[in-house]
């Protein structure tokens, strides 16, 4: 028998917690082991009950979700975090990404996507619902990039060309558009993309968008 995924829910709406518990406890291998209505003691709670995944609301009394993530980032993450929020503002999404959350869902898409999000995040990947992905890509495309290479950590060992390609991928350029923009072949673009994914240990395009946002290659 598989070890269940232990889930803790933090939200200031009791009705949402009840509905979420009912939904998740009906899924084989999911176990909701606790909940919180405020964020003040959340770090201790999820540490003590060996939580695997915390579903975290941004808006909570006394200590909101952003402050909770800051505490987790400072002390060390005791579990993986999926943010569940009514907010779909790119600045909030970007801050949550920078603070180390593994996923972000709007409450409008939670019922449809929460099970998949937990499964994906429990496999050490990141998850963003379709609405959040649209916001990230829209922001990247709307606000054209100005490369900021000087502040990029040299440990990534990225070439100038690779940085250009990451930025264009994050701005939703196709392989052909990138090749046209940089006057290189489509095969060369694909080779660079594979090398970039390997260097950054990125699993998909959204990981590259996150990298570009975190490192100010594209601006929100």
N, C-alpha and C positions, 0 to 999 in steps of 0.2 A: 504493500500500500504506500502511495506517495505521501511525503510529508506535506501537510496543507500549507498554503500560502496564508500567513497570518496578517490580517488587515486591521488597521486602526483608522477610524473616521473622525476628523476634526471639523466641525461646522457648528455655527450658532443656531441652526434651525433644527429643532428636534424632529419635525415631520420629515425632513430630508434624511436625517440619520436613520429613522425607522424604516423608511422606504428603501434606502440603500442597504441596510442590514438584511432586509427580507430578500432583496434581489441577489445579493452576493452570497448569502448563506445557502441559497438554493443551487449554487454552482459547485459541482464536485471539485474538491481540492481547494476550495476557498473557505476561510474561517475568519469571520469578523470577531476579534477578540476584545475590542474596546472602542470607546468613543469619548470625545471631549467637546464641550460647548465653548471653551475658551482656550487661549494659547499659552497661558502663564506657566503651567506645569507640564506642557506637552512633551518637552524633551525627556523629563524624568519618566513620564508615563510610557512612552514608546520604548525607552531603554529598558525599563523594568519588565515589560510584558513581552519582550523579544519580538517586536513587530517586524515584519518583513517589508510591508508597504503601508505608508501613511497617505491617506486621501485628505488633502489639506485645503480648506477654504481660505481665500485671501482676507475676507472681511469677518473678523471675529473680535469680540470685546477684550479690552485690557492689553492683549498682545495679538496683533494681526498676523496673517500668514507670512508677510514679508519679514517681519521681525522674528518670527519662528525660524524661517530659513536662514536668517543672519546668525541666529544662535546655533543652529545646526552646523552652519559653515565654520563658525568659530570653534565649536567644541568637537566637531567630527560627526558626520551623519550616522545616527544609530540605525537608520533604515532608508529605503528608497522613498522618494516623495513624488506623488502625483498631485498637481494643483488642480483644484476644481473651483471655478469661479464664474461669476456673472460678468467679469471684466474681459473685454477683448481688445484692450488698448495695447499697441505694440510696445510702448515703453514699459508697461507692467510685465508683459510677456518676456521682453528682453532682460529685465531685472531678475525675474524668476529663473531664467536660463543661466544667467551669470552666477546666481547664488547656488546653483547645483541641483535644481529639481530635475527629475527624470521624465516628467510628462506634464502636459497642460491641456485641460479640457474646459470648454465653456459648459455651464450648467445646462444650456439648451441641448447639447449633444451628449450629455452624460449617460442618459438611459441607454442610448444606442451604442456608446463606445467604451463605457467604463470597464466591462469585462475584458475586452480586447486590450485595453490600456494596461490593466493589471498583468495580463499574461505576457505582454511584450516587455514591460518594465521588469518583471520577475526574471526574464531571460537576459537581463543586463543590457537592454536596448532602451531607446528613448521613444516616447509616444506623444504625438500632437494630433488632436482631432482635425478634421478637414477644415473647419472654420479657422482654427489657429494657423494652420499651414497657409491658408489663403492670405491671412493678414501678414504673415512673415514675408511671403513672396511679393505681395502687393507693395509693402513698404520698401522692400529691396529694389523692386523695379521702378517705383515712383521716384525714389531718392537716389539718383545716379551716384556712382562711387567716386571717391577720391582716394587713391591708394595711400596708406599710411604705413609704409614698410619699416620706417625707422624704429617704431615701437613694438614690432613683432618679435617675439621671443626667438633668438637664434637657434635654440634647441630644436625647433621644428625642422630645421635644415631645408627650408623651402627656397627654391630659386625664385628670382624675380618673375620669370615666366609662369611658374606655378602659382604665385600669388595673384598674378593677373587672371589666370584661368579660374582660380577659386572665386575671385570677385565676380567674374562674368557668369559663372555657374550660379552663384548666389543671386545674381540679377536676372536669372531665368533665361539666359541666352542658350540656344540650342547648340549642339556640337558644330553644325554647319555655320551658324552665326559667329561662334567663337573663332572658327578657322578663317572666316572672312575678315573678322575684326583684326586678327593678329597676323594674317597673311601666312598661315601654316595649314598643312593638310588636316583633314578630319581624322586620319589615322594618328597623326602626331598629337592632336587634342586628346584622343582617347588614351594614348600612352601616358600623357601627362596626368590625365584624370586618375588612371589606375595607380600611378606613383603617388599622387596626392592622397588618395584614399588609404594607401598603405602607410605612408608617413604619419598621417593623422589618426590612423586606426578608425577611420570613419566608416560607418556601415551603409550610409545612403546620402542622398542629396541634402536632406534636411539637416544632417550633421555638418555638412559643409556650410550651409546657411548660418547655423549656430556659431560655427568657428568664425565666419566673416563678421557676424554681429558682435561677438565677444571681443574681437581684435580690431574693431572699428574699420574694417575694410569696406563695409557699407554702413550707412548711417540711417538711424530710425528717425 
